[in-house]
Amino acid sequence: MPPKINYGKITKLRLILAQKGVTQTQLAEASAVEAYLISQLCSGKKTNIRMETAKRICFALGCTLDEVFGDDEDEYDDDDSK
């Protein structure tokens, strides 16, 4: 059996970058946000950023704040009928 590979935490930002074919470096340049901060956000090491920074990242990606930084809908679903 092959060993399991740990790819790290999959964040919404990391998924969006993969879907759009955009690298962290390209996002950093397009959003004028430091590459180290983009890296920390993608890895989940940093979760709090200024609203202005979040807006610049979203604008560069063509996404909404909720799409990139919002909570998953299912995580807070109170519907017990499932």
C-alpha positions as a printed Julia matrix, in Angstrom:
82×3 Matrix{Float64}:
   0.0    0.0     0.0
   1.49   3.41   -0.97
   2.1    5.93    1.81
  -0.45   8.67    2.35
   0.7   12.11    1.26
  -0.26  15.12    3.36
  -0.98  18.04    1.04
  -1.86  20.34    3.92
  -5.09  22.09    4.68
  -7.27  22.77    1.66
  -8.56  26.32    2.0
 -11.19  27.97   -0.16
  -8.53  30.34   -1.51
  -6.29  27.43   -2.46
  -9.17  25.69   -4.25
 -10.12  28.83   -6.17
  -6.52  29.36   -7.29
  -6.4   25.78   -8.57
  -9.74  26.1   -10.36
  -8.67  29.32  -12.06
  -5.15  28.12  -12.84
  -3.62  31.04  -10.96
  -0.43  30.7    -8.91
   0.1   32.33   -5.53
   2.77  34.54   -7.1
   0.39  35.68   -9.85
  -2.28  36.49   -7.26
   0.23  38.41   -5.16
   1.21  40.52   -8.17
  -2.37  41.08   -9.36
  -3.67  42.03   -5.92
  -0.61  43.94   -4.66
  -0.58  41.69   -1.58
   2.72  40.29   -0.29
   3.42  36.76   -1.52
   4.14  35.51    2.0
   0.63  36.59    3.11
  -0.98  34.82    0.14
   1.01  31.71    1.06
  -0.11  31.86    4.7
  -3.74  32.32    3.66
  -3.55  29.39    1.24
  -2.06  27.12    3.89
  -4.54  28.16    6.57
  -1.78  29.47    8.83
  -3.3   32.94    8.75
  -7.04  33.46    8.96
  -7.43  37.12    9.94
  -6.67  39.85    7.43
  -7.77  43.42    6.9
 -10.94  43.94    4.86
  -9.03  46.05    2.32
  -6.58  43.19    1.73
  -9.4   40.66    1.36
 -11.16  42.92   -1.16
  -7.98  43.29   -3.24
  -7.55  39.51   -3.35
 -11.2   39.0    -4.34
 -11.07  41.7    -7.01
  -7.96  40.12   -8.54
  -9.7   36.73   -8.62
 -13.07  38.04   -9.81
 -14.77  36.5    -6.78
 -16.87  37.71   -3.87
 -15.64  37.9    -0.29
 -17.97  35.06    0.65
 -16.68  32.82   -2.14
 -13.09  33.22   -0.99
 -13.3   33.79    2.76
 -16.86  32.88    3.8
 -17.83  29.93    5.97
 -18.99  26.74    4.32
 -22.78  26.6     4.24
 -23.0   23.0     5.43
 -20.81  23.71    8.44
 -23.56  25.71   10.18
 -26.61  23.93    8.8
 -29.18  23.43   11.57
 -31.47  21.29    9.45
 -31.76  17.91   11.22
 -33.85  16.36    8.43
 -30.76  15.15    6.53
